[in-house]
Amino acid sequence: MENVLNWRVSECSHAEIRGVLGCLPALFMATGILLSYVMGAWLPWNQLAWASAIFPALLLIVMIPLPESPAWLLSRGRIEDAEKSMKWLHHPPRNPETESPVYIISSEEIVSNQKGAFSINEVFRRPVLFPFALTFVLLIFQQVSGIDAIIFYTVSIFHSAGSQVNDHLATIIVGLVQLVANFLSLFVVDRAGRKPLLIGSGALMCVALAALSTHFYLQENNMAEGLGLLPLISLMVFMVGFSLGYCSIPFLLMGELIPEKQRSFLSSIAGSLNLGMTFIVIKTYHDLMTSIGKDGTFMLYSAVCFSSCIFVYFLVPETKGKSLIEIEEIFELTDISKKAHETKKEIATSTAKSTKIASLKEMNTTPEDADTNITTEKRKN
């Protein structure tokens, strides 16, 4: 569901507002988490499960009238259906005099080039593998930051930290902070850009988790007196940092970076691996607590967040304001430039070798004789 939502956002929105719309699923998810925290404070688990089942049922009903995305329809040559889908989405061209109703996807020439069926050989090309690898690593950083362990065990974290605030109340406060931070991210994602927000998000999470780790270290050494609010403040800062960047931007970039023809296949793989990492993080949380302690566990998560900042700074491209075609061209042109550089290098090597052979021929000397003469001269000296 999360993957499909982000595909539709990427394919159905203008580049100028794609970031805002891409953050909406995370905002609604934060709303659901907060509702679960609130209901969980008073309802037993079986009643909480029945109450939570209402929302997927409502989702099923509202999805029935939704059309296919214009991009998907265009990629299969169904231009009339794509225009109907655009009208259903109330998505007129920005400039009706110069742009067709399907301008957002591409020109007819590009559409005709994208009609080809999915090819497994295309998946192993560098312009496809590199953006997929970027997306996958970002999703790994998202999970190994410890977000799901913190969301699932927020109450027990506050309980073990000896917070001065009631465990359930503190959990609700953290959920409320996450919701507000997700709402505020709507106003900055298309202004600040994806890359700065990811770096800032990783930095805030790194500092917050380091502070929480420090609290547990001081607590174990009976030095945490007067720091009862530090766990609450740390997790509030962590949720702000996560909500501003890593909550939604990795999924947004998954819909932007992966090429259209391979998007459904590779995004499914990335989403499955992301869920696998979620399981591993939650499963290993208590094992880490036992082996390296509470302070070591959260310091490990903090180190992962710091590593994510370095990764994003050096490798992740900025996609703010770019169309999906322009983003694909970034990786295609990079690949062409690399191949051209390798070709020039091979030509230079071949030219140098030919020049050497030609000079030896002018001296009526074979390469083997030249090597023998050089060896003889060295022995004489």
C-alpha positions in Angstrom: 0.0 0.0 0.0 2.8 2.5 0.9 4.6 1.8 -2.3 1.5 2.2 -4.5 0.7 5.5 -2.8 4.1 7.0 -3.5 4.0 5.7 -7.1 0.7 7.5 -7.7 1.9 10.7 -6.1 5.0 10.7 -8.3 3.0 10.0 -11.5 0.0 12.2 -10.9 1.4 15.4 -9.6 3.3 18.5 -10.8 7.0 18.6 -10.0 6.4 21.8 -8.0 4.0 20.1 -5.5 5.1 16.5 -5.7 7.1 16.8 -2.4 4.0 18.2 -0.5 1.7 15.4 -1.8 4.4 12.8 -1.1 4.4 13.8 2.5 0.7 13.3 3.0 0.8 9.5 3.4 3.3 10.0 6.2 1.0 12.6 7.8 -1.9 10.2 7.8 0.3 7.4 9.1 1.3 9.7 12.0 -2.4 10.4 12.6 -3.1 6.7 12.8 -0.2 6.1 15.2 -1.4 8.9 17.5 -5.0 7.4 17.4 -3.5 4.0 18.3 -1.6 5.5 21.2 -4.7 7.3 22.5 -7.0 4.2 22.2 -4.3 1.9 23.5 -4.1 3.9 26.8 -7.7 2.9 27.6 -8.8 0.0 25.5 -7.7 -3.7 25.9 -5.7 -5.1 23.0 -8.7 -7.1 21.4 -10.9 -4.0 21.4 -8.1 -1.9 20.0 -7.7 -4.4 17.1 -11.4 -4.2 16.2 -11.3 -0.4 16.3 -8.2 -0.3 14.1 -9.9 -2.6 11.5 -12.4 0.1 10.7 -9.9 2.2 8.9 -8.7 -0.4 6.3 -12.4 -1.1 5.5 -13.0 2.6 4.8 -9.8 2.7 2.7 -11.1 -0.2 0.5 -14.4 1.7 -0.1 -12.8 5.0 -1.1 -10.3 3.3 -3.5 -13.0 1.7 -5.7 -13.7 4.8 -7.9 -10.0 5.7 -8.3 -8.7 5.5 -12.0 -5.3 4.2 -13.0 -2.5 6.8 -13.0 -2.0 8.8 -16.3 1.6 7.8 -16.4 0.8 4.1 -16.4 -1.9 4.5 -19.0 0.4 6.5 -21.2 3.2 4.0 -20.9 0.8 1.5 -22.5 -0.3 3.8 -25.3 -3.8 4.4 -23.9 -3.7 8.2 -24.4 -7.5 8.7 -24.3 -7.8 6.9 -21.0 -4.9 8.9 -19.7 -6.7 12.2 -20.6 -9.8 10.9 -18.9 -7.8 10.1 -15.8 -6.2 13.6 -15.8 -9.7 15.1 -16.0 -10.9 12.9 -13.1 -7.9 14.2 -11.1 -8.8 17.8 -11.9 -5.3 18.1 -13.3 -5.4 20.8 -16.1 -2.1 21.9 -17.9 -0.3 24.8 -16.3 -0.3 26.5 -19.8 -3.3 25.2 -21.8 -2.1 27.1 -25.0 1.2 25.2 -25.3 0.7 22.0 -23.2 -1.5 19.0 -24.0 -3.6 17.4 -21.3 -0.9 14.7 -20.9 2.0 17.1 -20.7 3.0 16.1 -17.2 4.3 12.7 -18.4 6.1 13.3 -21.6 5.8 14.2 -25.3 4.4 11.6 -27.7 7.9 10.8 -28.8 8.9 9.8 -25.3 5.7 7.9 -24.7 6.2 5.9 -27.9 9.7 4.9 -26.6 8.3 3.8 -23.3 5.7 1.4 -24.8 8.1 -1.5 -24.7 7.5 -4.3 -22.2 9.5 -4.7 -19.1 12.9 -6.2 -19.8 15.1 -8.0 -17.2 18.2 -6.9 -19.1 17.3 -3.3 -18.6 17.3 -3.8 -14.8 21.0 -4.5 -14.8 22.0 -1.3 -16.5 23.8 1.3 -14.4 21.2 4.0 -14.9 18.6 1.6 -13.3 20.8 -0.1 -10.7 22.3 3.0 -9.3 19.0 4.9 -8.4 17.6 1.6 -7.1 20.7 1.1 -4.8 20.3 4.7 -3.6 16.6 4.1 -2.8 17.3 0.8 -1.1 20.1 2.2 1.1 17.9 5.2 2.2 15.2 2.7 3.2 17.7 0.7 5.2 18.8 3.9 7.0 15.2 4.7 7.6 14.6 1.5 9.5 18.0 1.0 11.2 17.6 4.4 12.7 15.5 2.5 15.2 12.2 4.2 14.4 10.0 1.1 14.5 11.6 -0.2 17.7 10.9 3.2 19.3 7.3 3.4 18.0 6.5 -0.2 19.1 8.3 0.1 22.5 7.7 3.8 23.4 5.8 2.9 26.6 8.5 0.4 27.8 11.3 2.9 26.9 9.7 5.6 29.2 9.1 3.0 31.9 12.7 1.7 31.9 14.0 5.3 31.7 12.2 6.2 34.9 10.6 9.3 33.3 8.8 11.8 35.5 5.8 11.8 33.1 3.3 9.0 33.0 4.3 6.3 30.5 1.1 6.4 28.4 0.9 10.2 28.6 4.5 10.6 27.4 3.8 8.2 24.5 0.8 10.2 23.5 2.9 13.4 23.6 5.5 11.8 21.3 2.8 10.8 18.9 1.4 14.3 18.9 4.8 15.8 18.2 5.3 13.4 15.3 1.9 14.4 13.8 2.7 18.2 14.1 6.2 17.7 12.7 4.8 15.8 9.7 2.3 18.6 9.1 5.1 21.2 9.2 7.2 19.1 6.8 4.5 19.8 4.1 5.6 23.5 4.0 9.4 22.9 3.7 9.8 19.7 1.5 9.4 21.6 -1.8 11.2 24.7 -0.5 14.3 23.2 1.2 14.6 20.2 -1.1 15.0 16.5 -0.4 18.7 16.4 0.2 19.0 19.1 2.9 16.0 17.7 4.7 17.5 14.2 4.8 20.7 15.5 6.1 19.0 17.6 8.8 16.7 14.7 9.7 19.6 12.4 10.2 21.5 15.0 12.2 18.6 15.6 14.6 18.0 11.9 15.1 21.7 11.3 15.7 21.8 14.0 18.5 18.5 12.9 20.0 19.5 9.2 20.2 22.9 10.1 21.6 21.2 12.1 24.3 18.9 9.2 25.1 21.9 6.8 25.2 23.7 9.2 27.6 20.6 9.2 29.9 20.7 5.4 30.1 24.4 5.4 30.7 24.1 7.9 33.6 21.1 6.0 35.0 23.1 2.8 35.1 25.8 4.6 37.0 23.3 6.3 39.4 24.1 9.8 37.9 20.8 10.6 36.2 19.3 12.6 39.1 17.4 15.6 37.8 17.3 14.3 34.2 13.8 12.7 34.4 12.6 14.8 31.4 15.6 14.0 29.2 14.0 10.8 27.7 10.8 12.6 26.8 12.7 15.6 25.2 15.1 13.2 23.4 12.2 11.2 21.8 10.3 14.4 20.9 13.4 15.7 19.1 13.9 12.3 17.5 10.3 12.3 16.2 10.7 15.9 14.8 13.9 14.9 13.0 12.4 11.7 11.6 9.2 13.4 10.5 11.0 16.2 8.6 13.0 13.8 6.4 13.2 10.1 6.8 9.6 9.5 7.4 8.5 10.3 3.9 11.3 11.3 1.6 12.9 7.9 1.0 9.5 6.7 -0.3 9.1 9.9 -2.3 12.6 9.4 -3.9 11.7 5.8 -4.6 8.9 7.1 -6.9 11.2 9.8 -8.4 14.6 8.0 -8.9 13.6 4.6 -10.2 12.8 4.7 -14.0 9.2 4.3 -15.0 9.5 1.0 -16.8 11.2 -0.7 -13.9 9.4 1.2 -11.1 6.7 -1.3 -10.2 9.2 -4.3 -10.2 12.1 -2.6 -8.3 9.8 -0.6 -5.9 8.2 -3.9 -4.9 11.6 -5.4 -4.2 12.7 -2.3 -2.2 9.4 -2.2 -0.3 9.7 -5.9 0.6 13.3 -5.5 1.7 12.2 -2.5 3.8 9.6 -4.5 5.6 12.2 -7.2 6.1 14.5 -4.6 7.8 11.6 -3.5 9.9 11.2 -7.1 11.2 14.9 -7.4 11.8 15.1 -4.1 13.8 12.1 -5.0 16.0 13.3 -8.6 16.5 16.8 -7.6 17.4 15.8 -4.7 19.7 15.7 -6.8 22.9 18.7 -8.8 21.9 20.7 -5.6 21.5 19.5 -4.4 24.9 20.7 -7.6 26.5 24.1 -7.8 24.7 25.2 -4.1 24.6 22.8 -2.5 27.0 20.3 0.3 26.6 22.9 3.0 26.2 24.8 0.9 23.6 21.7 0.1 21.6 20.6 3.8 21.2 24.2 4.9 20.6 24.4 2.3 17.7 21.2 3.8 16.2 22.7 7.2 16.6 25.8 6.1 14.7 23.6 4.8 11.9 21.9 8.2 11.6 25.3 9.9 11.4 26.4 7.6 8.6 23.2 8.4 6.7 24.1 12.1 6.7 27.5 11.3 5.0 25.8 9.0 2.5 23.2 11.5 1.5 25.7 14.4 1.3 28.0 12.6 -1.2 25.7 10.3 -3.2 22.0 11.4 -3.3 21.0 13.9 -6.0 18.6 16.7 -5.5 15.3 16.2 -7.3 13.3 19.2 -6.2 11.4 20.8 -9.1 12.6 18.3 -11.7 10.2 16.2 -13.8 10.5 12.4 -13.8 12.0 12.5 -17.3 14.7 15.0 -16.2 15.5 12.8 -13.2 16.0 9.8 -15.5 18.2 11.8 -17.8 20.5 12.6 -14.9 21.5 8.9 -14.5 21.4 8.3 -18.3 23.8 11.2 -19.0 26.1 10.2 -16.1 26.3 6.7 -17.6 27.0 8.1 -21.1 29.7 10.4 -19.7 31.4 7.5 -17.9 31.4 5.4 -21.1 32.8 8.3 -23.1 35.6 8.8 -20.5 36.4 5.1 -20.7 36.4 5.2 -24.5 38.8 8.2 -24.6 41.1 6.4 -22.2 41.2 3.3 -24.4 41.8 5.5 -27.5 44.7 7.3 -25.7 46.3 4.0 -24.6 45.9 2.6 -28.1 47.4 5.7 -29.7 50.4 5.7 -27.3 51.1 2.1 -28.1 50.8 2.7 -31.9 53.2 5.6 -31.6 55.8 3.5 -29.8 55.6 0.7 -32.4 55.9 3.2 -35.2 59.0 4.8 -33.7 60.6 1.4 -33.2 59.9 0.5 -36.9 61.6 3.7 -38.0 64.6 2.6 -36.1 64.3 -0.9 -37.8 64.0 -2.4 -34.4 61.3 -4.8 -33.1 59.8 -4.4 -29.7 61.7 -7.5 -28.5 65.0 -6.2 -29.8 64.4 -2.8 -28.1 63.8 -4.5 -24.8 67.0 -6.6 -25.3 69.0 -3.4 -26.1 67.7 -1.6 -23.0 68.6 -4.6 -20.8 72.1 -4.7 -22.3 72.7 -1.0 -21.7 71.6 -1.4 -18.0 74.1 -4.3 -17.5 76.9 -2.1 -19.0 76.2 0.8 -16.7 
